[in-house]
Amino acid sequence: MTKSALFVGLITLDLIYLAESPPQNNQKLVANDYTVAAGGPATNASVTFSYLGNKSQLLGVLGSHPMTQLIVTDLENYQVKIIDLEPSKETSPPVSSIIVTQGTGERAVISINAVKTQADINSIPANILDNIDIVLIDGHQMAVSKIIAEKAKNKNKNIPVVIDGGSWKAGFAEILPFVDYAICSANFYPPDCKNQADVFQYLQSFKIPHIAITHGEKQIEYLTDQTRGFINVPKIQSVDTLGAGDIFHGAFCHYILQNNFPQSLELASNIAAEACKYFGSRRWMKQLSIVNCQLSIDQ
């Protein structure tokens, strides 16, 4: 059955280059390959969710600058509906320049996040959560995200809320009380947290029932129903790790509507690992057979 999700956060234009290495001071490089795509954690997650057979709505700031047409065209190709919180904005969207190191898949990124494009909460459509099955928040539109999270947990809706905790951002503490699934990276360190145990304890203090911390190619550590466990991540030869976490979150939103927490983490990690075998944030979808990525739940 087709599900619908709302992804709240950052919308960027990503210029992605494949090179032997990042440039040194005063060095000019010729890239071996390049691609252009819409980017941002919520954006890439929304594309993944749509690719897996669902309906995605992306809530963020886009505007009317000519460069936004590149973003719109890319997201139209993946059937992602954009809900623009500031359609009259004439300045350019945030642009990320990314260099992927050929041979290792590591990436170097320079970008502008959504700090300068925080939307007014009054621009949130009144019916934004109608027919929505799950919400993902990436932390780049905090004021808007807080309103969405509060509405999602209204007793008449009770829509599950997922956070993409790539890194700690001011304002997260106001959203955490409404979160059902906190999926964080190893770089997510709330105030006064010095290690992963501190992070788990901090998130538990908000009574979040399901918590996971990813560690790249290493095991995912999770806590659910007071049960702690680990998920093995597929071993692959990475071509490009750009957007792997975003893809993981989009896949998780798909699987958690059908499976339990550990199963969903494992299935999502399979999708993210497959994506790392291909350059850029989109090419994996042209190559990947979903059937080959599925895990047998009975195994």
C-alpha positions in Angstrom: 0.0 0.0 0.0 1.4 3.4 -1.0 2.3 5.6 2.0 2.8 9.4 2.2 5.5 11.2 4.1 6.3 14.9 4.9 10.0 15.8 4.9 10.9 19.1 6.6 14.2 20.8 6.2 16.9 21.9 3.8 16.7 22.3 0.0 19.9 23.0 -1.8 21.5 22.7 -5.2 24.4 20.2 -5.1 27.3 20.5 -7.6 29.1 17.2 -7.2 32.6 16.4 -8.7 34.5 13.2 -8.8 38.3 13.8 -8.5 41.5 12.1 -7.5 41.6 14.2 -4.3 40.4 17.5 -2.9 42.4 20.5 -4.2 45.3 21.9 -2.2 45.9 25.7 -1.8 46.1 27.4 -5.2 45.6 24.1 -7.0 43.3 23.7 -10.0 41.8 20.3 -10.6 40.1 18.7 -13.6 37.2 16.4 -12.4 36.8 12.9 -13.8 33.0 13.2 -13.6 30.3 15.5 -12.3 26.6 15.7 -11.6 24.0 18.3 -10.5 21.1 17.4 -8.2 18.8 18.8 -5.6 20.3 18.2 -2.1 19.9 18.5 1.6 19.1 15.8 4.1 15.3 16.1 4.0 15.4 16.5 0.2 17.5 13.3 -0.5 15.4 11.4 2.0 12.2 12.5 0.2 13.6 11.3 -3.1 14.5 7.9 -1.6 11.1 7.5 0.0 9.4 8.3 -3.4 11.7 5.9 -5.3 10.6 3.1 -3.0 7.1 3.5 -4.2 5.6 6.1 -1.9 4.4 9.7 -2.0 6.8 12.4 -0.8 6.1 16.0 0.2 9.1 18.3 0.9 8.5 21.3 3.1 11.3 24.0 2.9 12.4 27.3 1.5 13.0 27.3 -2.3 12.1 30.7 -3.8 11.9 32.0 -7.3 15.6 32.5 -8.3 16.3 31.1 -11.8 18.6 28.5 -10.2 15.7 26.9 -8.4 14.5 25.5 -11.7 17.3 23.0 -11.6 16.0 21.8 -8.2 12.4 21.7 -9.3 13.2 19.7 -12.5 15.3 17.1 -10.5 12.6 16.6 -7.9 9.8 16.4 -10.5 11.8 13.5 -12.1 11.3 11.6 -8.7 7.7 12.7 -8.1 8.6 14.8 -5.0 6.1 17.5 -4.3 7.7 20.7 -3.1 5.8 22.9 -0.6 7.7 26.2 -0.7 7.6 28.2 2.6 8.9 31.3 0.9 8.0 31.3 -2.8 8.6 35.0 -3.3 12.3 34.8 -2.2 14.4 36.1 -5.1 17.9 35.2 -3.8 19.7 32.1 -4.9 19.0 28.8 -3.1 21.8 27.4 -0.9 24.5 25.8 -3.2 26.8 23.0 -2.0 30.0 22.3 -3.8 31.1 18.7 -3.2 34.3 16.8 -4.2 34.2 13.1 -4.0 37.6 11.4 -3.8 37.9 8.6 -6.4 39.1 5.4 -4.9 37.8 6.0 -1.4 34.3 7.5 -1.8 35.1 10.2 0.9 33.7 13.6 0.3 34.6 17.2 1.0 31.7 19.7 1.2 31.4 23.4 1.4 27.9 24.8 1.6 25.4 27.2 3.1 22.8 25.6 5.3 19.4 27.1 6.1 20.5 29.5 8.9 20.0 32.4 6.6 16.7 31.1 5.2 14.6 30.4 8.3 10.9 30.4 7.4 8.0 32.1 9.1 5.8 29.6 11.0 2.8 31.5 9.6 3.7 30.2 6.1 2.9 26.6 7.1 -0.2 25.4 5.2 -3.1 24.7 7.5 -3.7 21.2 6.1 0.0 20.2 5.8 -0.5 16.9 7.7 -3.6 15.7 6.0 -3.1 12.1 4.8 0.5 12.0 6.0 1.7 8.7 7.5 5.1 9.7 8.8 7.2 12.9 9.2 10.9 13.4 9.0 12.7 16.5 10.3 16.4 17.2 9.5 16.8 20.2 11.9 17.4 22.9 9.3 14.0 24.6 9.8 13.7 24.5 13.6 10.7 26.8 14.2 8.7 25.3 11.4 9.7 21.8 12.5 8.6 22.3 16.1 5.1 23.3 14.9 4.9 20.3 12.6 6.1 17.9 15.3 3.6 19.3 17.8 0.8 18.9 15.3 1.9 15.4 14.3 1.6 14.2 17.9 -1.9 15.7 18.3 -4.1 12.9 19.7 -6.3 13.1 16.6 -3.3 12.4 14.3 -0.6 10.6 16.2 1.8 10.6 13.2 5.2 9.1 13.9 8.0 11.7 13.9 11.6 10.8 12.8 14.6 13.1 13.2 17.7 13.0 11.1 20.4 13.8 13.7 23.3 14.3 11.5 24.7 16.9 13.9 23.4 18.8 16.9 21.6 22.0 16.0 20.3 24.6 18.4 16.5 24.1 18.8 16.6 20.3 18.7 15.8 20.1 22.4 12.3 21.7 21.7 11.5 19.0 19.1 12.8 15.9 20.9 9.7 15.6 23.2 7.6 14.8 20.1 10.0 12.3 18.5 9.3 8.6 18.0 12.5 7.7 16.2 15.8 9.4 16.7 18.3 8.2 14.0 21.6 10.0 14.6 25.1 9.9 13.3 28.2 9.4 15.4 28.7 13.2 15.0 25.5 14.0 16.9 26.5 15.4 20.3 24.0 17.3 22.3 25.3 19.8 25.0 27.4 18.2 27.7 27.5 14.8 25.9 31.0 13.5 25.6 30.4 10.0 24.3 27.8 7.7 22.7 26.5 6.5 26.1 25.8 10.2 27.1 23.9 10.7 23.8 21.7 7.6 24.4 21.0 8.8 28.0 20.2 12.3 26.8 17.8 11.2 24.2 16.2 8.8 26.6 15.5 11.7 29.0 13.0 12.9 26.4 11.2 9.5 26.5 12.1 8.8 22.9 11.1 5.1 22.5 13.4 4.2 19.6 17.0 5.5 19.2 19.8 4.5 16.9 23.3 5.9 16.2 25.0 5.1 12.9 28.8 4.8 12.5 29.3 4.8 8.7 30.5 1.4 7.7 30.5 0.2 11.3 27.7 -1.4 13.2 24.5 0.6 14.0 23.8 0.7 17.7 20.2 1.0 18.7 17.9 1.1 21.8 14.2 0.1 21.6 11.8 -1.1 24.2 14.7 -1.0 26.7 16.5 -3.5 24.5 20.0 -2.5 23.2 21.4 -4.1 20.1 23.6 -3.8 17.0 23.0 -4.0 13.3 25.7 -5.1 10.9 26.2 -2.9 7.9 26.9 -4.5 4.5 30.6 -4.5 3.6 31.1 -2.9 0.2 33.7 -1.0 -1.9 32.5 2.6 -1.6 32.5 4.8 -4.7 30.7 7.7 -3.1 29.4 8.2 0.5 27.7 11.5 -0.3 24.1 11.5 0.9 24.3 7.9 2.3 22.8 9.1 5.6 20.0 10.9 3.9 19.2 7.9 1.8 19.3 5.7 4.9 16.7 8.0 6.5 14.4 8.0 3.5 14.6 4.2 3.3 14.0 3.9 7.1 10.8 6.0 6.8 9.6 3.5 4.1 10.4 0.4 6.1 9.3 1.4 9.5 5.7 1.7 8.3 5.9 -2.1 7.6 8.5 -3.6 10.0 9.8 -3.3 13.5 12.7 -1.0 14.5 15.7 -3.3 14.1 14.4 -4.8 10.8 13.8 -1.3 9.4 17.4 -0.2 10.4 18.8 -3.3 8.7 16.8 -2.9 5.5 17.6 0.9 5.3 21.3 0.1 5.7 21.1 -2.2 2.7 19.7 0.6 0.6 22.3 3.1 1.8 25.1 0.6 1.2 24.0 0.0 -2.4 23.8 3.7 -3.0 27.5 4.1 -2.0 28.5 1.9 -4.9 27.6 4.6 -7.4 28.8 8.2 -7.9 26.4 11.0 -7.0 23.1 11.0 -5.1 20.9 9.7 -7.9 22.6 7.1 -10.1 22.1 4.3 -7.7 18.4 4.4 -8.4 19.0 3.6 -12.0 21.1 0.6 -11.2 19.5 -0.8 -8.1 17.0 -3.7 -8.2 14.8 -3.4 -5.1 14.2 -7.1 -5.1 17.9 -7.8 -4.7 18.1 -5.4 -1.8 15.3 -6.8 0.3 16.2 -8.9 3.3 14.2 -11.9 4.2 12.6 -11.1 7.5 12.5 -14.8 8.3 16.2 -15.2 8.1 
